[in-house]
Amino acid sequence: MGEARRHFDLMVRWAKGHGLPLRFPAERVDFRWVPAVGAPGDSTASSDHCLGLTTVQWTEDPRVGLASRKYQATVWTKDTLPEIPFRGVTAHELGHLWMMTEGITDLQPEECEGVCELLAFLYYKSLGSEEGDRYARRIETNPDPIYGEGFRQVFRIFETAGMTAICKSLATTRRLPPGKRGR
């Protein structure tokens, strides 16, 4: 567990350094390496399809109301991933964690996954290696309409607006900034 947390904390530092305004207290995020990832009863839990999952559970004291609102988050990643893809999956899950804890919940699935895939892509490209480029190309060419097309739409916005503008727009308007989204 200590090794998993060390890698997670390293990716949190990477994400903050690349424009993701993470502000969650470390004690509110549990990080777990598990043999299979998925929600209870989810048929993808035993497959290779699901590599990571982020959940956030909110609590509130009904006597105090919103002022008492707190959360406990869990980031799950598959324990058989090699280091580089593990870190890419973690970058992706940090995107989900940030959006969930900021209350950004009304995006279309392709917008949400597109933002998260952009983070994984940026991590892979930041490595400056053949292996990193290979994983980045997988994201760029993914035919999936949610993950692949979502990434391409968000990447077009990133090319003109940048990560800071994407995060600021999501945090203030709960929408992606305007930009070229078509094919």
C-alpha positions in Angstrom: 0.0 0.0 0.0 2.9 2.4 0.8 4.3 1.9 -2.7 0.9 2.6 -4.3 0.5 5.8 -2.2 4.0 7.0 -3.2 3.2 6.6 -6.9 -0.2 8.3 -6.4 1.4 11.3 -4.6 4.0 11.6 -7.3 1.2 11.8 -9.9 -0.6 14.4 -7.8 2.5 16.6 -7.9 2.8 16.0 -11.7 -0.9 17.0 -12.2 -0.6 20.2 -10.2 2.5 21.1 -12.1 0.6 20.7 -15.4 -2.4 22.9 -14.6 -4.8 20.7 -12.7 -5.8 22.8 -9.6 -6.0 19.9 -7.1 -6.9 21.1 -3.6 -8.0 18.0 -1.8 -6.5 17.1 1.6 -4.4 13.9 1.3 -6.2 12.3 4.2 -9.5 12.5 2.3 -8.2 10.4 -0.6 -7.7 6.7 -0.2 -5.6 5.1 -3.0 -5.8 1.4 -3.7 -4.2 -1.1 -6.0 -6.6 -4.0 -6.7 -6.7 -7.1 -8.9 -9.9 -6.0 -10.6 -11.5 -2.6 -10.9 -15.2 -1.9 -11.2 -18.3 -1.0 -9.3 -20.0 -3.9 -7.4 -22.0 -5.9 -9.9 -20.3 -4.3 -12.9 -19.4 -6.9 -15.5 -16.3 -5.0 -16.5 -14.8 -5.5 -13.1 -13.2 -8.8 -14.1 -12.1 -7.7 -17.5 -9.1 -5.7 -18.7 -11.4 -2.9 -19.9 -11.6 -1.1 -16.6 -8.2 0.0 -15.4 -9.2 2.7 -12.9 -12.2 4.0 -11.0 -12.7 7.0 -8.7 -15.5 7.2 -6.2 -16.4 10.1 -3.9 -18.7 9.8 -0.9 -20.2 12.9 0.6 -21.3 13.3 4.2 -23.1 16.2 5.8 -24.3 16.8 9.3 -28.1 17.6 8.9 -28.0 19.9 11.9 -25.4 22.1 10.4 -26.1 21.7 6.6 -23.7 22.5 3.8 -21.1 24.0 6.1 -20.4 20.5 7.4 -20.1 18.9 4.0 -17.1 16.6 3.7 -16.0 13.8 1.3 -14.0 10.7 1.3 -12.6 9.7 -2.1 -11.2 6.4 -3.2 -9.1 6.0 -6.4 -8.8 2.3 -7.5 -6.3 1.2 -10.1 -5.5 -2.3 -11.4 -2.5 -3.8 -9.6 -1.1 -5.5 -12.6 -0.4 -2.4 -14.6 3.3 -1.6 -15.5 4.5 1.7 -14.0 4.1 3.9 -17.1 0.4 2.9 -17.9 -0.3 2.9 -14.1 0.7 6.5 -14.0 -1.3 7.4 -17.1 -4.4 5.8 -15.5 -3.7 7.7 -12.3 -3.5 11.0 -14.2 -6.8 10.1 -15.8 -8.4 9.3 -12.5 -7.1 12.5 -10.9 -9.2 14.3 -13.6 -12.3 12.5 -12.3 -11.3 13.2 -8.7 -10.9 16.9 -9.4 -14.2 17.2 -11.2 -16.1 15.3 -8.6 -14.7 17.2 -5.6 -15.3 20.5 -7.4 -18.9 19.6 -8.2 -18.4 19.4 -11.9 -21.0 16.8 -12.6 -23.1 17.8 -15.7 -20.6 17.3 -18.5 -21.5 15.0 -21.3 -19.6 11.6 -20.9 -17.3 12.4 -23.9 -16.4 15.8 -22.4 -15.7 14.3 -18.9 -13.6 11.4 -20.3 -12.0 13.7 -22.9 -10.6 15.9 -20.1 -9.4 12.9 -18.2 -7.8 11.3 -21.3 -6.1 14.7 -22.0 -4.4 14.4 -18.6 -3.2 10.9 -19.4 -2.0 12.0 -22.8 -0.1 15.0 -21.4 1.6 12.7 -18.9 2.7 10.3 -21.6 4.0 13.1 -23.8 5.8 14.6 -20.8 8.0 11.5 -20.6 9.7 12.3 -23.9 10.2 8.6 -24.5 9.3 6.1 -27.2 7.1 4.3 -24.6 5.3 7.4 -23.6 4.7 8.3 -27.3 3.3 4.8 -27.9 0.7 5.2 -25.1 -0.1 8.8 -26.2 -0.8 7.5 -29.8 -3.2 4.9 -28.4 -5.2 7.8 -26.8 -5.0 9.8 -30.0 -6.2 7.0 -32.2 -8.7 5.4 -29.9 -11.9 4.7 -31.9 -14.2 4.7 -28.9 -16.9 7.5 -29.2 -16.6 8.5 -25.6 -12.9 8.1 -24.7 -11.3 8.6 -28.2 -13.6 11.2 -29.7 -14.0 12.9 -26.3 -10.2 13.2 -26.1 -10.0 14.6 -29.7 -12.7 17.2 -29.0 -11.0 18.4 -25.7 -7.6 18.3 -27.3 -8.7 20.7 -30.0 -9.8 23.1 -27.2 -6.6 22.5 -25.3 -4.6 23.5 -28.5 -6.1 26.9 -28.5 -7.0 27.6 -24.9 -4.6 25.6 -22.8 -5.1 23.5 -19.6 -5.5 26.5 -17.3 -8.4 27.9 -19.3 -10.1 24.5 -19.5 -9.8 24.1 -15.7 -10.9 27.7 -15.0 -13.9 27.4 -17.3 -14.9 24.0 -15.8 -14.6 25.4 -12.2 -16.5 28.6 -12.8 -19.1 27.8 -15.5 -19.2 23.9 -15.2 -18.6 23.8 -19.0 -15.6 23.5 -21.3 -14.5 26.8 -22.8 -15.7 27.5 -26.3 -13.5 26.1 -29.0 -13.4 24.0 -32.1 -15.1 20.7 -31.3 -15.9 19.2 -34.7 -13.9 16.6 -36.5 
